[in-house]
C-alpha cells in the first residue's frame, strides 16, 4: 500500500424507531474486459452493432462448437489483479454455472467458482482529505456475459439480442468492508478509475460495461467489530442483493432504501430473507426478484470443454513491468512535484486523459498556476459546453502558452482570461494573438507613474481620503487599470500608488 496518512471514516449510522443500526455492504462489480473479441470466440465486441450481428457459432451454442480461451482477456484480468495488489493464481479453472438464462443459448454460464484467476487484493477508497478506507477484494474471476432480452418492442413478444453473449467479464468481488452508500459509490468510482488507467475496462456504466450487484445488510453497533475480529459472518445481518446497478446515484438511493426496509422489519420482530432484489428508480424502492441462490443451487461443475488454465510467473512478471503509473501514485507525485493541494491533485488525476493534459501544460511551468487554469478555466468551460478533454478546443500547448505569458508578465490575469476566450473560440497561437491585437501588458514604470500622477492630480480630495484610510487606495488602482484598458501591470500599479500616497 502507498504511504498515505489517513483516518478511516466512521460507519454510517441509521436511527431506527428503537435502536441505532449500521450498514454493511459488499459489491460484486462486473467489468467488461476491453477486448476486440469475446472470451471464447472471435466475434466482435463492438457496442451498438445491429442486433445479433456479433454472434459466432460458439455464442449461439451450435452443436459441436467448442470454446477457445482468448489469451488477451486473461492478460487483462492479470493486469487488473496486479494493479489491485492481488495474488495472481498461476492455476485457475472454468466451471459451468447451470442457470436458466433466456438470452444465453448454452443454458449455462462459463465462469470460475473454485479456482479464480485472481485472489485477494485491496483498493484504497478516499472519502475526502485525510479520510480513506481500505476495501479488501476477495477475488476476480473471468466469466462470459449473457445476452439481452428486450420486452418493450412488442406487446406480445420478447426479443433476444445475442451480441453481448460471450463477452468477457471480470467479476470483482469485495469483502463486506463498505460502511455507507456514499462509500459504495466512491468504491465503484475508484475501481472504475483504476480500470481506465489500466485500459482493462472502459467503465462506461451507461453502455452496460460496468455494473454492480450490491449486497446490503444492517447490524447493531459493535457487531461489525466482532466480525472483523473473528471473520464470523454470523455477527452480521442477513444480506439482500440488489442486482444490476448501473448508476452511482441510483446505487446510493437503493442502498439507503434497502437499509431502512430491513431495519423496519427487524424492529417489528421479523427476520430478513436472503434474496435478490431489483431497484425501481421511479418508485425509489427495491422489490423482490427471487430467493437468493447459493453456489450448490447452480450445480457448478468443471467445464469439460476447457482445460485448466496454467500460466507462468515470468509472463505475469512481464505484464507487471507494463503497468502504468496508477492513480494513487500519480496523485502523490502531483502533490510533491507540483506543490498541489490534495483536492487539486485528486481532480486532476480522476481521469487519465485529464492527468496527461495537465502534465503537458505544467511541464517547465508553475504547477499551481497551471492547475488553477486547467481546473477552473478549462474544465469549467468544458463542463458548461458538455465536452471532455478529448474534445477541448484549447490544446495543452496553447494553454501552456497563456500561462507562460502570465509568468513573463506580458499579460495580466484579466487579459489572460480574454486571451483564453479568443483561443477557445477562434484558436491560434497565444503569443501571436497578444502581439497582433495589442494586448501586451504595460510594464513601463514611467508610463504607469505618469498615469497615476494624472489621476491623482485630478482627484485631490480622493488622495487625502486615501492617505487617511489606506484601504481606499484600491480606487486609484481601478482608475489606472481603466485608463490603460486593463493593460497596466497590477503589481507595478499597486507599488507606485502606495509610494505616492505614503
N, C-alpha and C positions, 0 to 999 in steps of 0.2 A: 504494500500500500504506500502511497505517496506520504511524505512527511508533512501532513497538514494538521494544524491545530484547530479543533472543532469540538463543539458540545452536541451531544445527541438531543434532538428535540423531545419535549415531553409528549407522551401519547395523548391522543385526542380523547377527552373525557366527555361523555354524553350523560346528562342528568335525566334519569327516568323519574317516574312518579314516586318510586320507593327507594331507589338506590342510584349510585353513580356506576357507570359502565365504561369500559374501554374497548376500542376497536382493535381487531387483529385481522390483517389482510395478507394474503398471498396471491401472486399473479402468475398466470401461465400465458406468456406472450408468444403469439405465433407470428414469426417474422419470415416473410417470403425471401428466399435466397436470391440475391442478384445474380442471375444466370440467364443466358440466352436460350438454354434448353431445359427441359423438365428433369426431374430427379431420376427417372427410369426410362426416358425415351428422348428422342431427338426433336420432339415437337417444340415449336416456338412458345415463348412465354410472353409475347408482346401483349400489352394491355390495350383493350379497346378494339381488338380484331373482331371480324364478323363472327357471330355465334357458331360454335362447332367447326371453326376453321383451323384451330391449333390443336388438332387431335391426331395422334398416331394410333396404330393398331393396338399397341400395348395399353394406351389410355382408354380405348374403347373396349378393352377386355376381350379382344377377338381370340378364338380358340387357338391354342398353340403358341401364342405370343408370350415371350419371357422378358422380364425387366432386366435392364443392364444399368448398373450404377453410373451416375455422372460424377466423375472424379473431381471436377471443378466445384461441385456442390459440397463435397466432402472437405475440400480445401477451404471453402468459405466458412464452414462450420468450425474448422480448426482455428482459423484466423479469429473468429469471434470468441472462441474459448480462450485463446491466448490473451486477447485484449481484456478479458474479464478475470485474468489471473487464475484461470481454472485448470483443473487437471485434464490433460488430453489422454484419452484411453486408446492405447495402441491396438486393442482388440475391442471390436464392437460388433453387434449383430442386429439384423432386422427381424421383426416379428409381424405376424398378421393380427390385426385387431378386428375381430368379427363383429360388425355392427351394420345395421341397415342404413346405408346412405342412398337415397333415391337418385342422387346425381354422381355416384361412384360405381360404374358398371361392374367392377370386380365383386362387389358385395362385401368387401373388407378393405381396410386401410393398411398399407405397409408402413410400419412405424418402428420405434425402438423402445421397448419396455425394460427388458432385463439388462441389456448391455448398451447404454447410450454412448455416443461418440465423445461427449464432453462431460466431465464430472463437476465437482464443486468449485465455485468461484465466488466473486463478490463484486458489488457495484457501490461506489460512494455516491450517495444522493444528497446534494446540498439543498438546504432549506432556508437560505439566507446567509448573510455574512457571519461566519463563525459557528454556523449550525449545520450539521450533516448527520446522516445515518448510514451505517454500512449495512446493506441488504445482502444476505447470503444467497447465492444462486446454487440451487441443488443440482441441476443438470441441464444440459442442452442435448436434445435428440433430433435427429432428422426424420421427417415423415413426408408423405405425399398429401397434397391438399385434395379436397373434394371439388366437385363442380358447383354449379349454381342453378338452383330451381327458381323459376320466375312464375309468380302466381297472379300478377295483375295485368296480363296482356289479353286474357280471355276469361269470361265469367264461368266457363265450364271446364276449362283445361289448364294444366300447368305445363310450362315449357322447361326444358333442360338444356343448359349450355355447358358443354364439357371442356371449354377452353382452359379452365383452371385445374381440371382434373390432372393429377400427377405433378403439378408444380411443386417444387421443393420448398418445404417449410423447416425452419428451425423453431422448435418449441423450447422456449427459455423459461424454466420453472424456478420461481423464487421460493425461499423459505418464508414462513409466516412472520416476517420481520417488520412489515409496514404497519404503522400505527395510526393512520388517518387518511382521509380521502385526498387531502392535498399532497400527502406523501406519495400516495399511489400514482397520482398524475405526474409528480416530479420524478418518480422512478421510471415511468414509461418514457418521459421526456429525455432523461439521461441515457437510458438504454438506446433510444432512437438516435440520439446524438452520437453515441459510440458507433453504432452500426453504420451511420452515414459517413463518419470519419474513415471507417474501415472499407466502405464500399461493399459491404456484405448484404445490405438490405436498403432499399430506397426509403423505407419508413413512411410511406405515404398512406395514412390511415384512411383517407377518402377512397383510394383505389383498392382498399382491402388488403394491401400487402404488409400491414402491421395491425394486428388486432389482439385483444386480450380477453381472457376468461378470468374473472375476479372472484376469488374465494373470500367470503366475508363471514366473520363470527364476532361475537361480543363476549367479554368476560368481566369479572369483578376486579377492581384494583388489587394488585398483588398476585393474581393468578398467572399473569404472563411471566413475572419474575420467577415463579415456581417452575413454569415450563422451561425457561432458559436454564435453570439450574439442573433440571433432570432430563430435559428433552422428552418429557412425558406429555403427549398431546391431550391426555385426559384433563389437564388443568385448563385447557382452552375450550371454548364453547363449540357446539356443533356448527359446522360451516355450511353455507349455501354458495353455490357457484352461479355467478351471473355471466352468461355466455356472450361472446362476440361483441365486445365493446370496441367501437372504432372511433370514439370521440372522447377526448380528455374531459370535456365539460360534462358530457353525459355520464362518464365513468364516475366522476365525483358525486353527481346527483344520485346515481344508482346506489352507490355505497352508502351515502347518508340516509337514503330512504330505507334500504335493506337493514341497516343497523337499528333504526328506530322500530321497524316492523318486528325484528327479533326481540328487542327489549320489551315491547308491549306484550308479546306472547309470554315471555319468561316471567314478567311481573304479574301476569294474570294466572300464573301457576301452570302454564302449558310447557310443552317441550318443542324444540326446533327439529323439524325433519330435515335430514340431509337430502338436498335436492338440487336440481339445476333449474335456474330461473332466467327469465328474459326481462329486459328493461323496456318499458314503454315511455318514450320521452314526451309524448303528447299528454299522458296522464301523470307523468312523473311517478311511476310506481313499477315495482317488479311483480311478475306473476309466474306461477309455477309452470314449468315446461315438462319436466319428468322427474321421477325419483333419481337420485344420484347413483350412478352405477359404480361399482368397484372394479378393480382390474379383472377379477375372476369372471365377472359378468360378460366381459368381451371375449372370453375364451381365447386369450393370447396363446400363440404357439410360434416357434421359429418358422420364418418364411422358407418353405422348401425350394423356392426358385432362386434364392440368393445365398451365396456362401458368406460365412462370417467375414467381416471387414478387418483386415490386418494392415496396419500402416507402420512405417519405420520412423524411429526417433529422428534420424537425420533429415527426413522430409519435413517433420514438424519443426525442427530447428531452422531449416531453410525458410519456412513460412514466417517464423518469428523474426527473422532478420529483415523481412519486408514490411513489418508493421509500421504504420505512420506514427508521428507524434500524436498521442491521444489527448482528448480534451483537458483532463486534469493537469497533465504535464505542460500543455500549451498555456493554460491559464496561469500556472505558477511562473512560467518563463516570461509571459507578458507583464506580470506584476513586477518581477525582478529586473527585467531588461529594459522595459519602457516606463517603469515607475507608475503603473496604472493602479487605480483603486480596484478592490475586489469586484465591485459592481461592474465597472467598465470592462474589466478583463472577462467577466462572465458573459456580458452582452456580446463582446467581440468573438469569443470562442464558441458561442452557442451553435454556430453553423460553420462548417469547414471552409465554405467559399467566402463567407464574411471575414473569417480569420486571415485567410490568404490575401484578401483585398487590403485589409488593414496593414498587414506586414509590408506590402508593396508601397503603401502610402507613407508609412513611418520610417522606411529604410533611409538612414542618414539624416533624419529629421527629429524634431521634438516629439517624443512619443505621446505625451499628454495632449499636446495641441492636435496631433493627428487623430487621436482617439475622440477628442471633442468634435472635430469636424466630421469624422466618419459616422459617429453615433447620432449627434444632434442634427447636423445639417443634411448629410446624405441619407442616412437611414430614415430620418424623419420625413424627408421629401419622397423617398421611395415608398414608404408606407402610405403616405397620402395619395400617391398615384397608383397604389396597388401593384407595385413592381418589386422584383427581387434584385439582389446584387448582380445577377447574371444579365438583367435587363437594364442595368444602370446606364443612363446617357453620359455620365461622367466616369471616365476611366481612373484607375489608380494613379496613373501618370499625371493626368490633368489636375486631380485633387491635390496630389503632392506638389504640383507646380504652384497652386494657390497658396499652400502652406509655406512654401519657400519664399514667395513674395512677401508674405506677412512677416516671416522671420527676418528677412533682409531689411524690413522697414519700408519697402517700396509701396505697400498699401496698408491702410488701416483695417481694423476688423469690420467696420461698416462698409468700406469699399469692397472688402473681400466677399461679403455677402452679396453685393451687387454683381461682382465678378462671377461668383458661383452660379447665380441665376442665369447669367449670359451663357456660361459654359454648358449648363444643364439644358437649356432650351435651344441654343444655337450651335454649340460645340466650339472648337477652336483651341489654340494654344493660349493659356492664361497670360503669359508674359507678352505675347504679341498683341493681345486684346488690350492690355493695360497701356501699352505704348501707342497703339493706333487710336484709342479713344481718350487719351489724355487723363487716365485715371490714376496716374502715379502720385503717390503721397508727397506733399510739400515738406521737405526736411531742412530747407534753408532757414537757419535760425534767424538771420537778418530779416528775411521776408516775413516770417511769423511775428517777430518782435515789432515790426512796423505795423502790422495789422492790429496787434494788441494795443500799441500806443494810440492808434487812431480811434479804436473803440473806447479806450479809457478817457481820451480827451473829449469824446462826445458824450460821455456819461459820468461827469464828476460826482454827482450825488451817489450813484451806484458804487463808485470807487470808495467813498467814505463809509458807506454801509458795509462793504466787503472787508474793509480794514477793521471795523468794529466786530464783525461776525464773519470769520474766515469761511464758514460754510457757504456763504453767498458767492464765493469765487467761481462756483460752477456756472453762474450766469454768464460770466465772461468767456468761459470755455465754450459754451454753447454758441455765443455770438461769433467767436473766432471761427468755429467749425462751419457755421452758417455762411460767414463771409468768404471762406475758402472752398465752399462747395464740398465740405467734408474731407478735403484732401490734406489738411494740416496734420502733422504728426501729433496725436493726442498727448503723448508724453512730453514732447517739447512745449506744447501749448501750456500744459499744467505747470511746468517748471518756470516758464517765463512769467506767467501771471502771478505765481506765488512770489517770485522775486520782486516784481513790480509792486505788489501790494505790501510787501514787508519793508 
